[in-house]
Amino acid sequence: MTRLQALRKERGYTQIKMQMLTGIDQSDYSKLETGKRYYTYEQLRRIALALDTSMDYLAGLTDERRPYPRAGQEEER
């Protein structure tokens, strides 16, 4: 199971729900989850926002699931 699929299922989202949250067609989203299609920058950004994680986590560059502080938000300590 990919990180993308695992996060989606943890949140209780279907691929149709992800389509509604991201604007990415369900069939294209399915291909992203199975690795049959590569992300565009904009798709990865939308997915990270919808799943409340970082683009780096989805890309496998970090194991930290929490997103970075967003622009205009103060960091909680």
PDB file with one MODEL, atoms N, CA, C and O in Angstrom:
MODEL        1
ATOM      1  N   MET A   1       0.853  -1.177   0.000  1.00  0.00           N
ATOM      2  CA  MET A   1       0.000   0.000   0.000  1.00  0.00           C
ATOM      3  C   MET A   1       0.904   1.248   0.000  1.00  0.00           C
ATOM      4  O   MET A   1       1.860   1.337   0.770  1.00  0.00           O
ATOM      5  N   THR A   2       0.585   2.183  -0.862  1.00  0.00           N
ATOM      6  CA  THR A   2       1.375   3.397  -0.953  1.00  0.00           C
ATOM      7  C   THR A   2       1.032   4.340   0.194  1.00  0.00           C
ATOM      8  O   THR A   2      -0.014   4.200   0.827  1.00  0.00           O
ATOM      9  N   ARG A   3       1.910   5.295   0.458  1.00  0.00           N
ATOM     10  CA  ARG A   3       1.642   6.300   1.479  1.00  0.00           C
ATOM     11  C   ARG A   3       0.351   7.045   1.169  1.00  0.00           C
ATOM     12  O   ARG A   3      -0.437   7.342   2.066  1.00  0.00           O
ATOM     13  N   LEU A   4       0.147   7.338  -0.090  1.00  0.00           N
ATOM     14  CA  LEU A   4      -1.039   8.071  -0.506  1.00  0.00           C
ATOM     15  C   LEU A   4      -2.294   7.275  -0.162  1.00  0.00           C
ATOM     16  O   LEU A   4      -3.234   7.812   0.423  1.00  0.00           O
ATOM     17  N   GLN A   5      -2.307   6.028  -0.516  1.00  0.00           N
ATOM     18  CA  GLN A   5      -3.471   5.187  -0.248  1.00  0.00           C
ATOM     19  C   GLN A   5      -3.665   5.002   1.256  1.00  0.00           C
ATOM     20  O   GLN A   5      -4.797   5.052   1.738  1.00  0.00           O
ATOM     21  N   ALA A   6      -2.586   4.791   2.000  1.00  0.00           N
ATOM     22  CA  ALA A   6      -2.681   4.603   3.445  1.00  0.00           C
ATOM     23  C   ALA A   6      -3.259   5.839   4.129  1.00  0.00           C
ATOM     24  O   ALA A   6      -4.131   5.715   4.988  1.00  0.00           O
ATOM     25  N   LEU A   7      -2.789   7.021   3.763  1.00  0.00           N
ATOM     26  CA  LEU A   7      -3.317   8.250   4.357  1.00  0.00           C
ATOM     27  C   LEU A   7      -4.790   8.447   4.025  1.00  0.00           C
ATOM     28  O   LEU A   7      -5.586   8.827   4.883  1.00  0.00           O
ATOM     29  N   ARG A   8      -5.137   8.189   2.788  1.00  0.00           N
ATOM     30  CA  ARG A   8      -6.534   8.339   2.373  1.00  0.00           C
ATOM     31  C   ARG A   8      -7.432   7.429   3.197  1.00  0.00           C
ATOM     32  O   ARG A   8      -8.478   7.858   3.685  1.00  0.00           O
ATOM     33  N   LYS A   9      -7.029   6.181   3.350  1.00  0.00           N
ATOM     34  CA  LYS A   9      -7.842   5.223   4.093  1.00  0.00           C
ATOM     35  C   LYS A   9      -7.890   5.555   5.582  1.00  0.00           C
ATOM     36  O   LYS A   9      -8.930   5.379   6.217  1.00  0.00           O
ATOM     37  N   GLU A  10      -6.775   6.036   6.153  1.00  0.00           N
ATOM     38  CA  GLU A  10      -6.759   6.457   7.559  1.00  0.00           C
ATOM     39  C   GLU A  10      -7.785   7.550   7.820  1.00  0.00           C
ATOM     40  O   GLU A  10      -8.411   7.586   8.879  1.00  0.00           O
ATOM     41  N   ARG A  11      -7.951   8.427   6.859  1.00  0.00           N
ATOM     42  CA  ARG A  11      -8.894   9.536   7.010  1.00  0.00           C
ATOM     43  C   ARG A  11     -10.338   9.110   6.689  1.00  0.00           C
ATOM     44  O   ARG A  11     -11.280   9.876   6.889  1.00  0.00           O
ATOM     45  N   GLY A  12     -10.489   7.881   6.191  1.00  0.00           N
ATOM     46  CA  GLY A  12     -11.815   7.382   5.856  1.00  0.00           C
ATOM     47  C   GLY A  12     -12.354   7.953   4.556  1.00  0.00           C
ATOM     48  O   GLY A  12     -13.565   7.977   4.340  1.00  0.00           O
ATOM     49  N   TYR A  13     -11.456   8.414   3.687  1.00  0.00           N
ATOM     50  CA  TYR A  13     -11.863   9.007   2.414  1.00  0.00           C
ATOM     51  C   TYR A  13     -11.888   7.953   1.314  1.00  0.00           C
ATOM     52  O   TYR A  13     -11.052   7.051   1.279  1.00  0.00           O
ATOM     53  N   THR A  14     -12.853   8.084   0.428  1.00  0.00           N
ATOM     54  CA  THR A  14     -12.881   7.270  -0.786  1.00  0.00           C
ATOM     55  C   THR A  14     -12.148   8.038  -1.883  1.00  0.00           C
ATOM     56  O   THR A  14     -11.804   9.208  -1.714  1.00  0.00           O
ATOM     57  N   GLN A  15     -11.919   7.376  -2.992  1.00  0.00           N
ATOM     58  CA  GLN A  15     -11.309   8.076  -4.121  1.00  0.00           C
ATOM     59  C   GLN A  15     -12.253   9.143  -4.653  1.00  0.00           C
ATOM     60  O   GLN A  15     -11.798  10.172  -5.152  1.00  0.00           O
ATOM     61  N   ILE A  16     -13.540   8.922  -4.557  1.00  0.00           N
ATOM     62  CA  ILE A  16     -14.515   9.932  -4.988  1.00  0.00           C
ATOM     63  C   ILE A  16     -14.423  11.156  -4.078  1.00  0.00           C
ATOM     64  O   ILE A  16     -14.497  12.287  -4.557  1.00  0.00           O
ATOM     65  N   LYS A  17     -14.260  10.941  -2.766  1.00  0.00           N
ATOM     66  CA  LYS A  17     -14.098  12.061  -1.828  1.00  0.00           C
ATOM     67  C   LYS A  17     -12.827  12.840  -2.177  1.00  0.00           C
ATOM     68  O   LYS A  17     -12.820  14.070  -2.131  1.00  0.00           O
ATOM     69  N   MET A  18     -11.765  12.134  -2.520  1.00  0.00           N
ATOM     70  CA  MET A  18     -10.524  12.811  -2.905  1.00  0.00           C
ATOM     71  C   MET A  18     -10.735  13.620  -4.179  1.00  0.00           C
ATOM     72  O   MET A  18     -10.164  14.700  -4.328  1.00  0.00           O
ATOM     73  N   GLN A  19     -11.547  13.110  -5.095  1.00  0.00           N
ATOM     74  CA  GLN A  19     -11.867  13.867  -6.309  1.00  0.00           C
ATOM     75  C   GLN A  19     -12.541  15.174  -5.932  1.00  0.00           C
ATOM     76  O   GLN A  19     -12.216  16.226  -6.483  1.00  0.00           O
ATOM     77  N   MET A  20     -13.484  15.113  -4.991  1.00  0.00           N
ATOM     78  CA  MET A  20     -14.190  16.325  -4.570  1.00  0.00           C
ATOM     79  C   MET A  20     -13.251  17.307  -3.860  1.00  0.00           C
ATOM     80  O   MET A  20     -13.378  18.519  -4.032  1.00  0.00           O
ATOM     81  N   LEU A  21     -12.316  16.789  -3.069  1.00  0.00           N
ATOM     82  CA  LEU A  21     -11.404  17.655  -2.318  1.00  0.00           C
ATOM     83  C   LEU A  21     -10.297  18.266  -3.181  1.00  0.00           C
ATOM     84  O   LEU A  21      -9.842  19.379  -2.919  1.00  0.00           O
ATOM     85  N   THR A  22      -9.871  17.533  -4.206  1.00  0.00           N
ATOM     86  CA  THR A  22      -8.699  17.962  -4.979  1.00  0.00           C
ATOM     87  C   THR A  22      -9.000  18.425  -6.392  1.00  0.00           C
ATOM     88  O   THR A  22      -8.203  19.143  -6.994  1.00  0.00           O
ATOM     89  N   GLY A  23     -10.144  18.019  -6.925  1.00  0.00           N
ATOM     90  CA  GLY A  23     -10.452  18.332  -8.313  1.00  0.00           C
ATOM     91  C   GLY A  23      -9.762  17.403  -9.301  1.00  0.00           C
ATOM     92  O   GLY A  23      -9.808  17.632 -10.510  1.00  0.00           O
ATOM     93  N   ILE A  24      -9.121  16.355  -8.790  1.00  0.00           N
ATOM     94  CA  ILE A  24      -8.458  15.373  -9.647  1.00  0.00           C
ATOM     95  C   ILE A  24      -9.459  14.260  -9.949  1.00  0.00           C
ATOM     96  O   ILE A  24     -10.018  13.665  -9.028  1.00  0.00           O
ATOM     97  N   ASP A  25      -9.689  13.977 -11.220  1.00  0.00           N
ATOM     98  CA  ASP A  25     -10.632  12.947 -11.624  1.00  0.00           C
ATOM     99  C   ASP A  25     -10.318  11.623 -10.921  1.00  0.00           C
ATOM    100  O   ASP A  25      -9.151  11.265 -10.760  1.00  0.00           O
ATOM    101  N   GLN A  26     -11.349  10.906 -10.508  1.00  0.00           N
ATOM    102  CA  GLN A  26     -11.168   9.668  -9.750  1.00  0.00           C
ATOM    103  C   GLN A  26     -10.307   8.653 -10.488  1.00  0.00           C
ATOM    104  O   GLN A  26      -9.469   7.996  -9.870  1.00  0.00           O
ATOM    105  N   SER A  27     -10.494   8.512 -11.790  1.00  0.00           N
ATOM    106  CA  SER A  27      -9.686   7.533 -12.531  1.00  0.00           C
ATOM    107  C   SER A  27      -8.217   7.948 -12.554  1.00  0.00           C
ATOM    108  O   SER A  27      -7.334   7.096 -12.459  1.00  0.00           O
ATOM    109  N   ASP A  28      -7.948   9.243 -12.678  1.00  0.00           N
ATOM    110  CA  ASP A  28      -6.563   9.726 -12.624  1.00  0.00           C
ATOM    111  C   ASP A  28      -5.997   9.550 -11.218  1.00  0.00           C
ATOM    112  O   ASP A  28      -4.835   9.181 -11.048  1.00  0.00           O
ATOM    113  N   TYR A  29      -6.824   9.816 -10.222  1.00  0.00           N
ATOM    114  CA  TYR A  29      -6.377   9.647  -8.831  1.00  0.00           C
ATOM    115  C   TYR A  29      -6.005   8.191  -8.564  1.00  0.00           C
ATOM    116  O   TYR A  29      -4.992   7.913  -7.922  1.00  0.00           O
ATOM    117  N   SER A  30      -6.823   7.265  -9.057  1.00  0.00           N
ATOM    118  CA  SER A  30      -6.538   5.840  -8.891  1.00  0.00           C
ATOM    119  C   SER A  30      -5.183   5.488  -9.499  1.00  0.00           C
ATOM    120  O   SER A  30      -4.418   4.722  -8.914  1.00  0.00           O
ATOM    121  N   LYS A  31      -4.892   6.040 -10.656  1.00  0.00           N
ATOM    122  CA  LYS A  31      -3.603   5.785 -11.314  1.00  0.00           C
ATOM    123  C   LYS A  31      -2.451   6.361 -10.504  1.00  0.00           C
ATOM    124  O   LYS A  31      -1.365   5.782 -10.486  1.00  0.00           O
ATOM    125  N   LEU A  32      -2.664   7.482  -9.839  1.00  0.00           N
ATOM    126  CA  LEU A  32      -1.631   8.055  -8.973  1.00  0.00           C
ATOM    127  C   LEU A  32      -1.351   7.117  -7.799  1.00  0.00           C
ATOM    128  O   LEU A  32      -0.197   6.891  -7.437  1.00  0.00           O
ATOM    129  N   GLU A  33      -2.410   6.579  -7.215  1.00  0.00           N
ATOM    130  CA  GLU A  33      -2.251   5.670  -6.071  1.00  0.00           C
ATOM    131  C   GLU A  33      -1.525   4.393  -6.447  1.00  0.00           C
ATOM    132  O   GLU A  33      -0.741   3.874  -5.652  1.00  0.00           O
ATOM    133  N   THR A  34      -1.767   3.885  -7.626  1.00  0.00           N
ATOM    134  CA  THR A  34      -1.157   2.616  -8.033  1.00  0.00           C
ATOM    135  C   THR A  34       0.182   2.799  -8.737  1.00  0.00           C
ATOM    136  O   THR A  34       0.834   1.818  -9.093  1.00  0.00           O
ATOM    137  N   GLY A  35       0.594   4.039  -8.938  1.00  0.00           N
ATOM    138  CA  GLY A  35       1.881   4.291  -9.579  1.00  0.00           C
ATOM    139  C   GLY A  35       1.849   4.195 -11.094  1.00  0.00           C
ATOM    140  O   GLY A  35       2.901   4.168 -11.732  1.00  0.00           O
ATOM    141  N   LYS A  36       0.663   4.144 -11.677  1.00  0.00           N
ATOM    142  CA  LYS A  36       0.554   4.066 -13.133  1.00  0.00           C
ATOM    143  C   LYS A  36       0.651   5.440 -13.784  1.00  0.00           C
ATOM    144  O   LYS A  36       0.715   5.565 -15.007  1.00  0.00           O
ATOM    145  N   ARG A  37       0.662   6.464 -12.940  1.00  0.00           N
ATOM    146  CA  ARG A  37       0.770   7.835 -13.427  1.00  0.00           C
ATOM    147  C   ARG A  37       1.556   8.646 -12.406  1.00  0.00           C
ATOM    148  O   ARG A  37       1.431   8.424 -11.202  1.00  0.00           O
ATOM    149  N   TYR A  38       2.367   9.589 -12.890  1.00  0.00           N
ATOM    150  CA  TYR A  38       3.142  10.449 -12.000  1.00  0.00           C
ATOM    151  C   TYR A  38       2.345  11.699 -11.635  1.00  0.00           C
ATOM    152  O   TYR A  38       1.518  12.187 -12.406  1.00  0.00           O
ATOM    153  N   TYR A  39       2.622  12.194 -10.442  1.00  0.00           N
ATOM    154  CA  TYR A  39       2.005  13.434  -9.978  1.00  0.00           C
ATOM    155  C   TYR A  39       2.530  14.632 -10.752  1.00  0.00           C
ATOM    156  O   TYR A  39       3.682  14.641 -11.188  1.00  0.00           O
ATOM    157  N   THR A  40       1.697  15.630 -10.921  1.00  0.00           N
ATOM    158  CA  THR A  40       2.199  16.943 -11.299  1.00  0.00           C
ATOM    159  C   THR A  40       2.406  17.695  -9.989  1.00  0.00           C
ATOM    160  O   THR A  40       1.911  17.275  -8.943  1.00  0.00           O
ATOM    161  N   TYR A  41       3.121  18.782 -10.044  1.00  0.00           N
ATOM    162  CA  TYR A  41       3.327  19.598  -8.841  1.00  0.00           C
ATOM    163  C   TYR A  41       1.984  20.014  -8.256  1.00  0.00           C
ATOM    164  O   TYR A  41       1.772  19.899  -7.049  1.00  0.00           O
ATOM    165  N   GLU A  42       1.083  20.492  -9.093  1.00  0.00           N
ATOM    166  CA  GLU A  42      -0.208  20.986  -8.618  1.00  0.00           C
ATOM    167  C   GLU A  42      -1.050  19.864  -8.011  1.00  0.00           C
ATOM    168  O   GLU A  42      -1.725  20.082  -7.005  1.00  0.00           O
ATOM    169  N   GLN A  43      -1.023  18.684  -8.598  1.00  0.00           N
ATOM    170  CA  GLN A  43      -1.762  17.552  -8.035  1.00  0.00           C
ATOM    171  C   GLN A  43      -1.215  17.181  -6.664  1.00  0.00           C
ATOM    172  O   GLN A  43      -1.980  16.954  -5.726  1.00  0.00           O
ATOM    173  N   LEU A  44       0.098  17.119  -6.549  1.00  0.00           N
ATOM    174  CA  LEU A  44       0.727  16.770  -5.280  1.00  0.00           C
ATOM    175  C   LEU A  44       0.392  17.804  -4.214  1.00  0.00           C
ATOM    176  O   LEU A  44       0.143  17.451  -3.061  1.00  0.00           O
ATOM    177  N   ARG A  45       0.386  19.064  -4.588  1.00  0.00           N
ATOM    178  CA  ARG A  45       0.047  20.153  -3.664  1.00  0.00           C
ATOM    179  C   ARG A  45      -1.394  20.007  -3.173  1.00  0.00           C
ATOM    180  O   ARG A  45      -1.657  20.109  -1.975  1.00  0.00           O
ATOM    181  N   ARG A  46      -2.313  19.771  -4.085  1.00  0.00           N
ATOM    182  CA  ARG A  46      -3.731  19.625  -3.717  1.00  0.00           C
ATOM    183  C   ARG A  46      -3.953  18.417  -2.812  1.00  0.00           C
ATOM    184  O   ARG A  46      -4.711  18.492  -1.845  1.00  0.00           O
ATOM    185  N   ILE A  47      -3.301  17.321  -3.121  1.00  0.00           N
ATOM    186  CA  ILE A  47      -3.440  16.109  -2.317  1.00  0.00           C
ATOM    187  C   ILE A  47      -2.872  16.323  -0.920  1.00  0.00           C
ATOM    188  O   ILE A  47      -3.492  15.928   0.067  1.00  0.00           O
ATOM    189  N   ALA A  48      -1.706  16.940  -0.827  1.00  0.00           N
ATOM    190  CA  ALA A  48      -1.094  17.202   0.483  1.00  0.00           C
ATOM    191  C   ALA A  48      -2.003  18.079   1.339  1.00  0.00           C
ATOM    192  O   ALA A  48      -2.145  17.837   2.537  1.00  0.00           O
ATOM    193  N   LEU A  49      -2.618  19.091   0.739  1.00  0.00           N
ATOM    194  CA  LEU A  49      -3.542  19.947   1.482  1.00  0.00           C
ATOM    195  C   LEU A  49      -4.776  19.163   1.932  1.00  0.00           C
ATOM    196  O   LEU A  49      -5.227  19.320   3.067  1.00  0.00           O
ATOM    197  N   ALA A  50      -5.320  18.327   1.061  1.00  0.00           N
ATOM    198  CA  ALA A  50      -6.524  17.557   1.386  1.00  0.00           C
ATOM    199  C   ALA A  50      -6.256  16.536   2.491  1.00  0.00           C
ATOM    200  O   ALA A  50      -7.134  16.270   3.312  1.00  0.00           O
ATOM    201  N   LEU A  51      -5.057  15.964   2.519  1.00  0.00           N
ATOM    202  CA  LEU A  51      -4.723  14.938   3.501  1.00  0.00           C
ATOM    203  C   LEU A  51      -3.965  15.494   4.701  1.00  0.00           C
ATOM    204  O   LEU A  51      -3.553  14.740   5.582  1.00  0.00           O
ATOM    205  N   ASP A  52      -3.782  16.813   4.737  1.00  0.00           N
ATOM    206  CA  ASP A  52      -3.099  17.488   5.840  1.00  0.00           C
ATOM    207  C   ASP A  52      -1.727  16.885   6.119  1.00  0.00           C
ATOM    208  O   ASP A  52      -1.410  16.504   7.245  1.00  0.00           O
ATOM    209  N   THR A  53      -0.928  16.810   5.064  1.00  0.00           N
ATOM    210  CA  THR A  53       0.427  16.294   5.172  1.00  0.00           C
ATOM    211  C   THR A  53       1.330  17.156   4.295  1.00  0.00           C
ATOM    212  O   THR A  53       0.880  18.153   3.729  1.00  0.00           O
ATOM    213  N   SER A  54       2.594  16.777   4.181  1.00  0.00           N
ATOM    214  CA  SER A  54       3.508  17.546   3.337  1.00  0.00           C
ATOM    215  C   SER A  54       3.723  16.836   2.002  1.00  0.00           C
ATOM    216  O   SER A  54       3.544  15.623   1.886  1.00  0.00           O
ATOM    217  N   MET A  55       4.103  17.607   1.021  1.00  0.00           N
ATOM    218  CA  MET A  55       4.440  17.041  -0.279  1.00  0.00           C
ATOM    219  C   MET A  55       5.659  16.135  -0.141  1.00  0.00           C
ATOM    220  O   MET A  55       5.758  15.122  -0.833  1.00  0.00           O
ATOM    221  N   ASP A  56       6.580  16.487   0.740  1.00  0.00           N
ATOM    222  CA  ASP A  56       7.769  15.664   0.961  1.00  0.00           C
ATOM    223  C   ASP A  56       7.397  14.285   1.493  1.00  0.00           C
ATOM    224  O   ASP A  56       8.004  13.288   1.100  1.00  0.00           O
ATOM    225  N   TYR A  57       6.403  14.215   2.384  1.00  0.00           N
ATOM    226  CA  TYR A  57       5.979  12.919   2.912  1.00  0.00           C
ATOM    227  C   TYR A  57       5.389  12.063   1.794  1.00  0.00           C
ATOM    228  O   TYR A  57       5.713  10.881   1.672  1.00  0.00           O
ATOM    229  N   LEU A  58       4.531  12.659   0.987  1.00  0.00           N
ATOM    230  CA  LEU A  58       3.923  11.904  -0.109  1.00  0.00           C
ATOM    231  C   LEU A  58       4.969  11.436  -1.114  1.00  0.00           C
ATOM    232  O   LEU A  58       4.818  10.373  -1.716  1.00  0.00           O
ATOM    233  N   ALA A  59       6.027  12.220  -1.299  1.00  0.00           N
ATOM    234  CA  ALA A  59       7.076  11.868  -2.250  1.00  0.00           C
ATOM    235  C   ALA A  59       8.109  10.904  -1.655  1.00  0.00           C
ATOM    236  O   ALA A  59       9.015  10.454  -2.356  1.00  0.00           O
ATOM    237  N   GLY A  60       7.972  10.588  -0.357  1.00  0.00           N
ATOM    238  CA  GLY A  60       8.905   9.655   0.276  1.00  0.00           C
ATOM    239  C   GLY A  60      10.215  10.288   0.700  1.00  0.00           C
ATOM    240  O   GLY A  60      11.191   9.578   0.945  1.00  0.00           O
ATOM    241  N   LEU A  61      10.259  11.608   0.794  1.00  0.00           N
ATOM    242  CA  LEU A  61      11.490  12.304   1.163  1.00  0.00           C
ATOM    243  C   LEU A  61      11.652  12.457   2.670  1.00  0.00           C
ATOM    244  O   LEU A  61      12.744  12.763   3.149  1.00  0.00           O
ATOM    245  N   THR A  62      10.574  12.247   3.420  1.00  0.00           N
ATOM    246  CA  THR A  62      10.612  12.320   4.871  1.00  0.00           C
ATOM    247  C   THR A  62       9.602  11.328   5.430  1.00  0.00           C
ATOM    248  O   THR A  62       8.659  10.931   4.746  1.00  0.00           O
ATOM    249  N   ASP A  63       9.812  10.935   6.682  1.00  0.00           N
ATOM    250  CA  ASP A  63       8.853  10.071   7.357  1.00  0.00           C
ATOM    251  C   ASP A  63       7.943  10.867   8.278  1.00  0.00           C
ATOM    252  O   ASP A  63       7.074  10.298   8.938  1.00  0.00           O
ATOM    253  N   GLU A  64       8.137  12.181   8.326  1.00  0.00           N
ATOM    254  CA  GLU A  64       7.317  13.071   9.149  1.00  0.00           C
ATOM    255  C   GLU A  64       6.017  13.369   8.420  1.00  0.00           C
ATOM    256  O   GLU A  64       6.020  13.981   7.352  1.00  0.00           O
ATOM    257  N   ARG A  65       4.897  12.931   9.007  1.00  0.00           N
ATOM    258  CA  ARG A  65       3.597  13.108   8.354  1.00  0.00           C
ATOM    259  C   ARG A  65       3.038  14.520   8.499  1.00  0.00           C
ATOM    260  O   ARG A  65       2.318  14.999   7.623  1.00  0.00           O
ATOM    261  N   ARG A  66       3.368  15.184   9.603  1.00  0.00           N
ATOM    262  CA  ARG A  66       2.794  16.509   9.837  1.00  0.00           C
ATOM    263  C   ARG A  66       3.237  17.479   8.752  1.00  0.00           C
ATOM    264  O   ARG A  66       4.393  17.468   8.329  1.00  0.00           O
ATOM    265  N   PRO A  67       2.313  18.315   8.307  1.00  0.00           N
ATOM    266  CA  PRO A  67       2.696  19.304   7.287  1.00  0.00           C
ATOM    267  C   PRO A  67       3.550  20.399   7.900  1.00  0.00           C
ATOM    268  O   PRO A  67       3.530  20.615   9.111  1.00  0.00           O
ATOM    269  N   TYR A  68       4.285  21.073   7.066  1.00  0.00           N
ATOM    270  CA  TYR A  68       5.041  22.232   7.507  1.00  0.00           C
ATOM    271  C   TYR A  68       4.058  23.346   7.832  1.00  0.00           C
ATOM    272  O   TYR A  68       2.935  23.341   7.328  1.00  0.00           O
ATOM    273  N   PRO A  69       4.464  24.303   8.667  1.00  0.00           N
ATOM    274  CA  PRO A  69       3.554  25.443   8.898  1.00  0.00           C
ATOM    275  C   PRO A  69       3.227  26.115   7.567  1.00  0.00           C
ATOM    276  O   PRO A  69       4.119  26.367   6.757  1.00  0.00           O
ATOM    277  N   ARG A  70       1.981  26.397   7.352  1.00  0.00           N
ATOM    278  CA  ARG A  70       1.537  27.020   6.107  1.00  0.00           C
ATOM    279  C   ARG A  70       1.779  28.516   6.150  1.00  0.00           C
ATOM    280  O   ARG A  70       1.822  29.115   7.225  1.00  0.00           O
ATOM    281  N   ALA A  71       1.933  29.106   5.005  1.00  0.00           N
ATOM    282  CA  ALA A  71       2.126  30.551   4.914  1.00  0.00           C
ATOM    283  C   ALA A  71       0.937  31.259   5.573  1.00  0.00           C
ATOM    284  O   ALA A  71      -0.219  30.930   5.306  1.00  0.00           O
ATOM    285  N   GLY A  72       1.235  32.221   6.424  1.00  0.00           N
ATOM    286  CA  GLY A  72       0.183  32.984   7.097  1.00  0.00           C
ATOM    287  C   GLY A  72      -0.298  32.350   8.379  1.00  0.00           C
ATOM    288  O   GLY A  72      -1.182  32.900   9.036  1.00  0.00           O
ATOM    289  N   GLN A  73       0.255  31.203   8.761  1.00  0.00           N
ATOM    290  CA  GLN A  73      -0.120  30.562  10.025  1.00  0.00           C
ATOM    291  C   GLN A  73       1.054  30.624  10.974  1.00  0.00           C
ATOM    292  O   GLN A  73       2.204  30.459  10.567  1.00  0.00           O
ATOM    293  N   GLU A  74       0.763  30.863  12.243  1.00  0.00           N
ATOM    294  CA  GLU A  74       1.820  30.839  13.240  1.00  0.00           C
ATOM    295  C   GLU A  74       2.068  29.404  13.655  1.00  0.00           C
ATOM    296  O   GLU A  74       1.143  28.597  13.740  1.00  0.00           O
ATOM    297  N   GLU A  75       3.319  29.100  13.910  1.00  0.00           N
ATOM    298  CA  GLU A  75       3.695  27.755  14.328  1.00  0.00           C
ATOM    299  C   GLU A  75       3.383  27.581  15.805  1.00  0.00           C
ATOM    300  O   GLU A  75       3.736  28.431  16.622  1.00  0.00           O
ATOM    301  N   GLU A  76       2.713  26.465  16.155  1.00  0.00           N
ATOM    302  CA  GLU A  76       2.442  26.165  17.569  1.00  0.00           C
ATOM    303  C   GLU A  76       3.649  25.508  18.163  1.00  0.00           C
ATOM    304  O   GLU A  76       4.306  24.692  17.516  1.00  0.00           O
ATOM    305  N   ARG A  77       3.947  25.855  19.385  1.00  0.00           N
ATOM    306  CA  ARG A  77       5.089  25.241  20.071  1.00  0.00           C
ATOM    307  C   ARG A  77       4.656  24.600  21.346  1.00  0.00           C
ATOM    308  O   ARG A  77       5.480  24.031  22.061  1.00  0.00           O
TER     309      ARG A  77
ENDMDL
END
